[in-house]
Amino acid sequence: MTGKARKWLFCVLTSLPLGGLGWALASCSDYDDYNSVPADARPGANKTLWENISSDQQLTKFAALAQKCKFSEALNSSRFYTVWAPVDGAISDADYQRLMGSDSATIVKQFMQHHITEYNYPVSAAQDSATIITLNAKHHPFTQTGFDGFSYGEVNIPSANGVMHKLNGMSEFYYNLYENIDNLKGCDSIKNYIQKYDEYYLDVNASVVGPLVNGRQTYLDSVLKKRNNVIRSIMCADLEDEDSTFCMLVPNDKAWNDAYAAINPCYKYIAKMDYMDISKKTTVASSLKATDSKADKAAEATPDLQDSLTLRNIVSNLVFSYSDPHNLPLFGKGTLTATDTVVSKSGSYLQNAQTVLQHTTAVSEMSNGMTRTIDSITFRPWQTYNPTIIATRPLSTLKVTKLTNHNVPLDNLVGRDSLFSKVPRMFRQWLLPKTSRFFSYVAVDSANIDGTTGKPEFTFALGNIRGDGSVTGTVRSTTYHIYVVTVPAQVEEPLADVKPYYLRFYLSWTDAANKQQLTVLPEGSKASMEITTDEGESAANLICVGDPGRVNVIDLGEFTFPACYYGLDAYPSLIMMHTKTYTSSANRKKYDQQMRVAGVYLVPKEYNDYWSNLE
């Protein structure tokens, strides 16, 4: 900048030691040039920040550090800064020796940039509290009495390229959660996993622009920064965001290995996965499809999908935001009980969080929150990597022309508790959720069955049905307890005739050799792939619904799937069918022909055992 090409409005404030509330303000002057000051200004106002710092006997340590890391050059340039300079007595000998023994990059980031910001921030008697973002992107409280909690010595010391305040303390540098990953000790597993996805990018704003070369922008000084978009998409948190406050759980290597051993068996894939479309009675080959645009792409790129999904599940519920009041106990504010819930940044509602506090081995403060080093990841599997699989609507039907969704207002069920007297407590959370005003189920009545003597069959895809009717597999290679919930006519028609169901259930699944199997549940006996509905089959394979006239939870026992379907377009199926014909009016009067189902539930064995102990 030369001549009078630009005019700067610069406020010169008389420099005074601050004892109590003593203040002196000078007027603002409209300088013709950025680097010139009036003759009556404080001596040194025409000098650069570096010239004033290097000649100040109270700032010898600050000057030595600036000179070692060559930040003296920046302080001697035309770039305008506000400097909060710790006086010699504010820098302990230990801190000074540590910094002087560090490399230049460390001194710049942890000390020089930590006490300097761009633009003009004078101390004023009328000043409100503010947050200052220093050159290293850290946030500091700035008031008329102090900076980052430390009081001032002299303030508003003018220089040709900035203003300086002497500080009676050294602001402590804290890494943010992302920066801290590189410094973890005894937590190599999580460190190595996250660092695997680090990438460097050019920070255009911090780089010095050079000339255009062949139409492309060049930079005289290129500043590279590091980011981790894959982890951001899995943890759903920007761990380097200084504007946020997070609690990050950092599993030590023991906790990581224990979690890996528990999760890994749930993701045993086979080289090829086919599945049986029962409605077409044909075998269909599946292909891997990503269910998440970012996270699963990274998983697909990993040679071992089982390993990739295991690691993803370990880290997906490790970050919690201070802004969610559920999480405050993790930050040391309040207490947690076994029934209290915390909410991870990935959106999971997790109980058993009080054990996180019990398994915390160390707590460390970060610039954007805190870490808890833990020796065990104690969140319950069914709320994290092994959830209950729920199918509420058949994928296909046989001899059914129309299905109807029923939503019964809960107000209509008041005083009729006997309808749900056979429903275990575990199922009430799904059938009668507090967040809904309805009890829902799907049904077919005799008017919508092909022929009045037809026997309807439902096929439930045990996976996530998309809007276009296709299915994404969700079943893991683990043991589930399988239940079917049937609904009587009395839910909506209290005076309807009480009739029992007679039903048979088949499970279509793929074994470890990629062969299709059809198993009769709950007996576990193998059935022919040809589904028959003839009379005279073994009575041992028939299921009579427990208590006619009530909502019944049919227990089909445990089943272990040898191969994982998660993320594939393959899925196992459950077929339920009537075993009675309705050719005679006597059977139609005696047995319920209208199927009503509130869902098929695959409950992980651990979750089922947990509730069984509570009942």
C-alpha positions in Angstrom: 0.0 0.0 0.0 1.5 3.4 -1.0 0.6 7.1 -0.8 -3.0 7.8 0.0 -4.4 4.8 -1.9 -6.2 3.8 1.2 -7.1 5.5 4.4 -7.2 3.7 7.7 -9.2 4.6 10.8 -7.0 3.8 13.7 -7.8 4.3 17.3 -4.8 5.2 19.5 -5.4 4.5 23.1 -3.0 5.7 25.8 -1.1 2.8 27.2 -1.5 2.4 31.0 -0.8 -0.2 33.6 -4.1 -1.5 34.8 -4.5 -1.4 38.5 -8.2 -2.0 39.3 -10.4 -0.1 36.8 -8.0 2.7 35.7 -8.6 3.5 32.1 -7.5 6.3 29.7 -8.9 6.6 26.2 -7.5 8.6 23.4 -9.3 9.9 20.3 -9.4 8.1 17.0 -7.2 9.5 14.2 -7.8 9.2 10.5 -4.4 8.3 9.3 -3.4 9.0 5.7 -1.2 6.0 5.6 -1.4 2.6 7.3 2.2 2.9 8.6 2.3 6.5 9.7 1.2 8.0 13.0 1.0 11.5 14.4 4.0 13.0 16.2 2.1 13.1 19.5 1.4 9.3 19.5 3.2 7.0 21.9 6.9 6.4 21.1 7.2 3.2 19.1 3.9 3.6 17.3 5.8 4.0 14.0 7.7 0.8 14.7 6.5 -2.7 13.9 5.2 -5.2 16.5 8.4 -7.1 16.2 10.6 -4.0 16.8 8.6 -3.1 19.9 8.6 -6.7 21.3 12.3 -7.3 20.7 13.2 -4.1 22.5 10.9 -4.7 25.5 12.7 -6.1 28.6 9.5 -7.6 29.9 9.1 -9.7 26.7 12.5 -11.4 26.3 11.0 -14.9 26.4 8.3 -14.0 24.0 10.9 -12.5 21.6 13.2 -15.5 21.8 10.4 -17.9 21.0 9.2 -15.7 18.1 12.8 -15.6 16.8 13.3 -19.3 17.0 10.2 -20.2 15.0 10.8 -17.3 12.6 7.4 -15.8 13.5 9.4 -12.6 14.0 9.2 -12.1 10.3 5.3 -12.1 10.4 5.4 -9.6 13.3 7.7 -7.4 11.2 5.5 -7.5 8.1 2.7 -5.2 7.0 0.0 -7.7 8.1 -2.1 -6.2 11.0 -2.3 -8.2 14.2 -3.5 -7.9 17.8 -0.9 -9.6 20.1 -1.6 -10.7 23.7 2.0 -11.1 24.8 2.7 -13.0 28.1 5.4 -11.1 30.1 8.5 -13.0 31.2 7.1 -13.7 34.7 4.0 -15.3 33.2 6.0 -18.0 31.3 7.3 -20.6 33.7 10.8 -21.9 33.2 9.5 -25.4 32.5 7.1 -24.1 29.8 9.8 -22.0 28.3 12.3 -24.8 28.1 9.6 -27.2 26.7 8.7 -24.7 24.0 12.3 -23.8 23.2 13.0 -27.5 22.8 10.1 -28.0 20.4 10.2 -27.7 16.6 9.2 -24.5 15.0 5.8 -25.7 13.9 4.9 -26.6 17.5 6.0 -23.2 18.8 4.0 -21.4 16.1 0.8 -23.4 16.7 0.9 -23.8 20.5 2.3 -20.5 21.5 2.7 -17.7 18.9 -0.6 -18.2 17.0 -2.3 -19.0 20.3 -1.7 -15.4 21.5 -2.3 -13.6 18.2 -5.2 -12.7 16.0 -5.7 -10.7 12.9 -7.4 -7.2 13.0 -7.6 -4.7 15.7 -9.0 -5.6 19.2 -8.3 -2.7 21.6 -9.3 -2.9 25.2 -12.0 -0.5 26.0 -13.8 0.6 29.2 -17.1 0.1 27.4 -16.1 -3.3 26.0 -18.5 -6.2 26.2 -17.3 -9.7 26.7 -16.4 -11.4 23.4 -14.8 -14.5 22.0 -11.6 -14.1 20.1 -10.4 -16.6 17.5 -6.7 -16.7 17.4 -4.6 -17.6 14.4 -4.6 -21.3 15.4 -8.4 -21.2 15.3 -8.7 -21.5 19.1 -11.4 -19.6 21.0 -10.6 -17.3 23.9 -12.8 -15.2 26.2 -11.9 -11.5 25.8 -13.1 -8.9 28.4 -12.1 -5.4 29.5 -10.3 -7.0 32.5 -8.5 -10.0 30.9 -7.9 -12.5 28.1 -8.5 -16.2 28.6 -8.9 -15.6 32.3 -5.5 -13.8 32.7 -5.3 -10.1 33.7 -3.6 -7.4 31.6 -0.4 -5.5 32.3 -0.2 -2.7 29.8 -2.9 -2.6 27.1 -3.4 -0.9 23.7 0.3 -0.5 22.9 0.3 0.8 19.3 2.6 -0.4 16.5 2.7 0.4 12.8 1.2 -3.0 12.0 -0.9 -3.8 15.0 -1.7 -3.4 18.7 -0.3 -5.3 21.7 -1.6 -6.1 25.2 0.8 -7.4 27.8 -0.6 -10.4 29.6 0.0 -11.6 33.2 -0.3 -15.2 32.2 0.3 -17.7 29.4 -2.9 -19.1 27.7 -2.7 -22.9 27.9 -2.9 -24.6 24.5 -5.4 -27.5 24.2 -5.7 -29.7 21.2 -9.1 -30.1 19.7 -10.5 -33.7 19.6 -9.3 -34.3 16.1 -5.8 -33.0 16.7 -5.7 -35.1 19.9 -6.0 -38.3 17.9 -2.3 -38.1 17.0 -1.3 -37.8 20.6 -3.2 -40.8 22.1 -1.2 -43.1 24.3 -2.3 -46.7 24.9 -5.1 -46.3 22.4 -3.2 -47.2 19.2 -6.2 -49.2 17.7 -8.5 -46.2 17.4 -5.7 -43.9 16.5 -4.5 -46.1 13.6 -8.1 -46.5 12.4 -8.9 -42.8 12.3 -5.5 -41.8 10.8 -6.0 -44.3 8.0 -8.6 -41.9 6.6 -6.8 -38.6 7.1 -6.4 -36.5 4.0 -4.6 -33.2 3.4 -6.1 -30.2 1.5 -5.0 -26.8 0.5 -6.4 -24.1 2.8 -7.0 -21.3 0.2 -7.8 -18.7 2.8 -4.6 -19.2 4.7 -2.4 -19.6 1.7 -0.6 -16.6 -0.1 -2.0 -16.2 -3.6 0.5 -16.1 -6.4 0.2 -15.5 -10.2 -2.0 -17.4 -12.6 0.0 -19.9 -14.6 -1.7 -21.3 -17.7 -5.0 -20.3 -16.3 -4.4 -22.0 -13.0 -4.0 -20.3 -9.6 -0.6 -20.7 -7.9 0.3 -19.9 -4.4 3.5 -18.4 -3.1 2.9 -20.0 0.3 0.7 -23.1 0.4 -0.9 -24.0 3.7 -2.0 -27.6 3.9 -4.5 -28.7 6.5 -5.8 -32.1 7.5 -9.3 -33.4 7.6 -11.1 -36.8 7.9 -14.4 -36.8 6.0 -15.0 -40.6 6.4 -14.8 -40.4 10.2 -17.0 -37.3 10.1 -19.7 -39.3 8.3 -19.5 -42.3 10.7 -19.2 -40.4 14.0 -21.4 -37.6 12.6 -19.3 -35.0 14.3 -16.6 -32.6 13.1 -14.0 -33.3 15.7 -12.0 -30.2 14.7 -14.9 -27.8 15.0 -13.9 -25.3 17.6 -17.4 -23.8 17.8 -18.8 -27.1 19.2 -18.4 -28.9 22.5 -18.2 -32.7 22.5 -17.4 -35.5 24.8 -15.5 -38.2 22.9 -15.1 -41.7 24.4 -11.6 -43.1 23.6 -11.4 -46.8 24.0 -8.0 -48.1 25.1 -6.6 -51.1 23.2 -8.2 -53.6 25.6 -11.6 -52.0 25.2 -11.2 -51.9 21.4 -10.1 -55.5 21.2 -13.0 -56.7 23.4 -15.5 -54.7 21.3 -14.0 -56.1 18.1 -14.3 -59.7 19.4 -18.0 -59.1 20.3 -19.1 -57.4 17.1 -17.1 -59.2 14.5 -19.1 -62.5 14.5 -22.2 -60.5 13.6 -20.8 -59.7 10.1 -19.7 -63.1 8.7 -20.3 -62.9 5.0 -20.0 -65.7 2.5 -18.4 -65.2 -0.9 -21.7 -65.4 -2.7 -25.2 -64.8 -1.1 -28.3 -66.1 -2.9 -31.8 -66.0 -1.4 -35.1 -67.5 -2.1 -38.0 -65.3 -3.3 -40.8 -67.5 -1.9 -43.5 -65.7 -3.8 -41.8 -66.7 -7.1 -40.2 -69.9 -5.8 -37.0 -69.0 -7.5 -33.4 -68.5 -6.3 -32.1 -65.0 -6.8 -28.5 -63.9 -6.7 -27.7 -60.9 -4.6 -25.1 -58.1 -4.9 -23.6 -55.8 -2.4 -25.3 -52.4 -2.2 -24.2 -49.5 -0.1 -26.8 -48.3 2.4 -24.9 -45.1 3.3 -23.5 -42.9 0.6 -20.2 -42.2 2.5 -19.6 -44.7 5.3 -20.4 -47.8 3.4 -18.4 -46.7 0.3 -15.4 -46.8 2.6 -16.5 -50.2 3.8 -16.8 -51.5 0.3 -13.3 -50.3 -0.5 -12.0 -52.5 2.3 -10.9 -56.0 1.2 -12.5 -57.5 4.3 -16.0 -56.3 4.6 -16.5 -58.0 7.9 -13.5 -56.2 9.4 -14.6 -52.9 8.0 -18.1 -53.0 9.4 -16.8 -54.2 12.7 -14.6 -51.2 13.0 -17.3 -48.8 11.8 -19.6 -50.1 14.6 -16.9 -49.6 17.3 -16.5 -45.9 16.5 -20.1 -44.9 15.5 -21.3 -44.2 19.0 -18.2 -42.5 20.6 -19.1 -38.8 20.3 -21.7 -36.9 22.3 -22.7 -33.2 22.1 -22.9 -30.9 25.0 -25.9 -29.2 23.4 -28.1 -32.3 24.1 -29.2 -32.1 27.7 -29.3 -35.9 27.9 -25.5 -35.9 27.7 -24.6 -33.5 30.4 -23.6 -36.2 32.9 -20.9 -37.3 30.5 -19.4 -33.8 30.9 -19.5 -34.1 34.7 -22.9 -32.2 35.2 -25.4 -34.4 36.9 -25.7 -38.2 37.4 -26.8 -41.2 35.3 -28.8 -44.2 36.2 -29.3 -47.5 34.3 -32.6 -46.2 32.8 -31.2 -42.8 31.8 -30.5 -42.2 28.1 -27.7 -40.4 26.3 -27.7 -39.6 22.6 -24.7 -40.1 20.4 -23.9 -37.8 17.4 -24.9 -40.7 15.1 -28.4 -40.5 16.5 -28.5 -43.6 18.8 -30.4 -43.5 22.0 -28.3 -45.4 24.5 -28.9 -46.7 28.0 -26.4 -48.2 30.5 -24.4 -45.0 30.1 -23.6 -44.8 33.9 -21.1 -47.6 33.3 -19.2 -45.3 31.0 -18.3 -43.2 34.0 -17.4 -46.3 36.0 -15.0 -47.5 33.2 -13.4 -44.1 32.6 -9.7 -44.3 33.4 -8.7 -40.7 32.4 -10.4 -37.4 31.6 -8.6 -34.8 29.4 -9.7 -31.3 28.5 -9.7 -30.4 24.9 -10.2 -27.0 23.2 -13.7 -28.1 21.9 -14.7 -30.5 24.7 -13.2 -33.4 26.6 -12.2 -37.0 26.2 -12.9 -39.9 28.4 -10.5 -42.8 28.1 -12.4 -46.0 28.8 -11.3 -49.6 29.3 -14.7 -51.0 28.1 -17.4 -50.0 25.7 -20.4 -50.8 27.8 -23.4 -49.7 25.6 -25.9 -52.5 25.1 -25.4 -54.4 21.8 -29.1 -54.2 20.8 -28.9 -50.4 20.9 -25.8 -50.3 18.8 -24.5 -53.0 16.5 -27.1 -55.8 16.9 -30.6 -54.3 16.9 -34.0 -56.0 16.8 -35.2 -56.7 13.3 -38.9 -55.8 12.9 -41.1 -56.6 9.9 -44.6 -55.1 10.0 -46.0 -55.8 6.6 -45.8 -58.9 4.3 -43.6 -58.5 1.3 -45.9 -60.8 -0.6 -49.1 -62.7 -0.1 -50.8 -65.7 -1.5 -54.5 -65.9 -2.2 -54.9 -62.4 -0.9 -56.3 -59.6 -3.0 -55.9 -56.8 -0.6 -54.2 -55.9 2.7 -55.4 -53.2 5.0 -53.4 -51.2 7.5 -55.2 -50.7 10.8 -54.4 -47.9 13.3 -56.5 -48.3 16.4 -56.6 -45.2 18.6 -55.2 -46.1 22.0 -58.1 -44.2 23.6 -60.3 -47.0 22.2 -58.4 -49.6 24.2 -58.6 -47.9 27.5 -60.1 -50.2 30.1 -59.6 -53.3 27.9 -56.3 -54.4 29.4 -57.2 -58.1 29.1 -56.6 -57.8 25.3 -52.9 -57.4 26.0 -52.6 -59.6 29.1 -50.6 -62.2 27.1 -48.1 -59.6 25.8 -44.7 -59.7 27.6 -43.4 -56.4 28.8 -40.6 -56.4 26.2 -43.2 -56.1 23.4 -45.2 -53.2 24.9 -42.5 -50.8 23.9 -43.0 -51.7 20.2 -46.7 -52.4 20.2 -47.8 -49.5 22.4 -45.1 -46.9 22.0 -45.3 -43.7 24.0 -44.5 -41.7 20.9 -47.7 -42.9 19.1 -51.4 -42.6 19.7 -52.2 -45.8 17.8 -51.9 -49.6 18.0 -51.1 -50.7 14.4 -51.3 -53.9 12.5 -51.9 -55.3 9.0 -54.9 -57.5 8.2 -56.8 -59.4 5.5 -60.4 -60.3 5.8 -62.3 -63.1 4.1 -63.8 -60.7 1.5 -60.3 -60.1 0.2 -59.3 -63.7 -0.1 -59.5 -65.5 -3.5 -62.4 -67.8 -2.9 -64.2 -68.0 0.4 -62.4 -71.3 1.1 -58.9 -70.0 0.4 -56.1 -70.2 3.0 -54.2 -66.9 3.0 -50.4 -66.9 3.3 -48.1 -64.0 4.3 -44.4 -63.8 3.4 -42.4 -61.3 5.5 -39.1 -60.1 4.2 -36.8 -59.9 7.3 -35.1 -56.7 6.2 -35.7 -53.1 5.4 -38.3 -52.6 2.6 -37.6 -49.6 0.5 -40.2 -47.4 -1.1 -39.9 -49.2 -4.4 -40.6 -52.6 -2.8 -36.9 -53.7 -2.9 -35.3 -54.9 0.3 -32.0 -54.2 2.0 -30.8 -57.0 4.3 -30.5 -56.2 8.0 -30.2 -59.6 9.6 -26.7 -60.3 11.1 -25.0 -63.6 11.5 -26.1 -64.1 15.1 -28.8 -65.8 17.1 -32.2 -64.3 17.3 -35.4 -65.3 19.2 -38.2 -65.1 16.6 -41.7 -63.9 17.5 -44.9 -63.3 15.6 -47.6 -61.0 17.0 -51.2 -61.9 16.0 -54.2 -59.7 16.6 -57.8 -60.9 17.3 -60.9 -59.3 15.8 -61.9 -58.1 19.3 -59.3 -55.2 19.1 -61.7 -53.3 16.8 -64.9 -55.4 17.2 -65.3 -56.2 20.9 -68.4 -58.3 20.2 -66.9 -60.4 17.3 -66.9 -64.2 17.6 -63.8 -65.6 19.4 -62.0 -67.9 17.1 -58.5 -69.5 17.2 -55.8 -69.4 14.5 -54.2 -72.5 13.3 -50.9 -71.5 11.6 -47.7 -73.0 10.4 -44.4 -71.0 10.0 -41.5 -71.5 7.6 -38.2 -69.8 7.6 -36.4 -69.4 4.3 -32.6 -68.8 4.8 -29.2 -69.3 3.2 -26.6 -71.6 4.8 -22.9 -71.1 4.9 -22.5 -73.1 1.6 -25.0 -70.7 -0.1 -27.7 -73.4 -0.2 -31.3 -72.5 0.3 -33.0 -74.0 3.3 -36.6 -74.1 4.4 -37.1 -74.8 8.1 -40.4 -75.3 10.0 -40.5 -73.2 13.1 -40.4 -73.8 16.1 -39.6 -77.5 15.8 -36.6 -76.9 13.5 -37.5 -79.8 11.3 -36.6 -79.5 7.6 -39.5 -79.1 5.2 -39.7 -79.6 1.5 -39.0 -76.6 -0.7 -42.4 -77.3 -2.1 -44.9 -75.6 0.2 -48.1 -77.7 0.6 -51.4 -76.9 2.2 -52.9 -80.4 2.2 -54.6 -81.8 5.2 -53.1 -84.7 7.0 -49.7 -83.2 7.8 -48.1 -83.9 11.1 -50.0 -82.2 13.9 -46.6 -81.5 15.5 -46.0 -78.9 12.9 -49.2 -77.0 13.7 -49.3 -73.9 15.9 -52.5 -73.1 17.7 -52.4 -69.4 18.8 -52.3 -69.3 22.5 -55.4 -67.5 23.7 -58.2 -66.7 21.3 -59.6 -63.3 21.7 -56.3 -61.7 22.8 -53.2 -60.3 21.3 -50.7 -63.2 21.2 -47.0 -63.2 20.9 -46.1 -66.5 19.3 -42.7 -67.8 20.4 -41.0 -69.5 17.5 -37.8 -70.2 19.4 -34.2 -69.3 18.7 -32.5 -69.5 15.3 -28.9 -68.8 14.4 -28.2 -67.4 11.0 -24.7 -68.6 9.7 -24.2 -65.8 7.2 -24.8 -62.0 7.4 -27.3 -60.3 5.1 -26.6 -56.7 6.3 -26.2 -54.3 3.4 -27.0 -56.9 0.8 -30.1 -57.1 -1.4 -30.6 -60.6 0.0 -32.7 -61.4 3.0 -34.3 -64.3 4.8 -38.1 -64.7 4.8 -40.7 -65.9 7.3 -43.8 -67.5 5.8 -47.0 -67.9 7.9 -49.9 -69.8 6.6 -53.2 -71.3 7.7 -53.3 -75.1 8.1 -57.1 -75.4 8.1 -59.2 -75.5 5.0 -62.5 -73.5 4.9 -64.5 -75.7 2.5 -67.0 -76.3 5.2 -69.1 -73.7 6.9 -68.3 -75.5 10.2 -64.6 -74.7 9.8 -65.3 -71.1 8.8 -67.4 -70.7 12.0 -64.8 -72.5 14.2 -61.5 -71.1 13.0 -60.4 -67.5 12.3 -59.7 -67.2 8.6 -58.8 -63.5 8.7 -55.1 -63.0 9.5 -54.1 -60.0 11.5 -50.4 -59.4 12.3 -48.8 -56.7 14.3 -45.3 -57.7 13.2 -42.5 -60.3 13.0 -39.7 -59.7 15.5 -36.2 -61.1 15.5 -34.9 -60.2 18.9 -31.2 -60.7 19.5 -30.6 -63.5 22.0 -28.8 -61.1 24.4 -31.7 -58.7 24.4 -34.2 -61.6 24.8 -32.2 -62.9 27.8 -32.0 -59.4 29.3 -35.8 -59.1 29.2 -36.4 -62.6 30.4 -34.5 -61.8 33.5 -36.6 -58.8 34.1 -40.0 -60.5 33.6 
